[in-house]
């Protein structure tokens, strides 16, 4: 699995707009926006934005579900 890419964010007043390849993926407001700005300074911004938008799954979910470690 490759590293996430193509994300960017823009701060507009008290909002944070996250875009993926030019299209708006999500808008964070209030507490979530301030937490995001704090976390983006501490870690990998691309991975964080991928997780927030839900664009981090890459097709191996079914295989992982069948793994003995994840068996229920």
C-alpha positions in Angstrom: 0.0 0.0 0.0 1.4 3.4 -1.0 1.4 6.5 1.1 -1.7 8.7 0.7 -1.2 11.8 -1.5 -3.1 14.5 -3.3 -4.6 16.1 -0.2 -4.4 19.7 0.7 -6.1 21.9 3.3 -7.1 25.5 3.5 -8.0 27.4 6.6 -10.9 29.8 6.1 -11.8 31.6 9.3 -12.8 29.0 11.8 -13.1 26.3 9.2 -10.6 23.9 7.6 -11.4 22.7 4.1 -9.7 19.5 3.1 -9.5 18.8 -0.6 -8.4 15.7 -2.4 -7.1 16.2 -6.0 -8.9 19.6 -6.2 -12.3 18.5 -5.0 -13.6 19.3 -1.5 -13.6 16.1 0.5 -14.7 17.5 3.9 -15.0 20.7 6.0 -14.0 20.7 9.6 -15.5 23.3 12.0 -15.0 24.2 15.6 -13.3 21.8 17.9 -12.5 19.3 15.1 -10.8 22.0 13.1 -8.6 23.1 16.0 -7.7 19.5 16.8 -6.8 18.9 13.2 -4.5 21.9 13.1 -2.8 20.7 16.2 -2.3 17.1 14.9 -1.1 18.2 11.5 1.8 20.0 13.1 2.8 16.8 15.0 2.5 14.1 12.3 2.1 13.2 8.6 -0.5 15.6 7.2 -1.3 13.4 4.2 -2.1 10.4 6.3 -4.2 12.4 8.8 -6.3 13.9 6.0 -6.8 10.5 4.4 -8.0 9.1 7.7 -10.4 12.0 8.4 -11.9 11.8 4.9 -12.1 8.0 5.0 -9.9 7.7 1.9 -7.4 5.3 3.4 -8.9 1.9 2.4 -7.1 0.3 -0.5 -8.9 -3.0 -1.2 -7.3 -5.4 1.3 -10.2 -5.2 3.8 -11.7 -8.6 2.8 -8.3 -10.3 3.0 -7.6 -8.8 6.4 -11.1 -9.8 7.7 -10.3 -13.4 6.9 -7.0 -13.4 8.6 -6.9 -15.7 11.7 -5.9 -12.8 13.9 -9.2 -11.0 13.1 -11.4 -14.1 13.2 -14.3 -13.8 15.6 
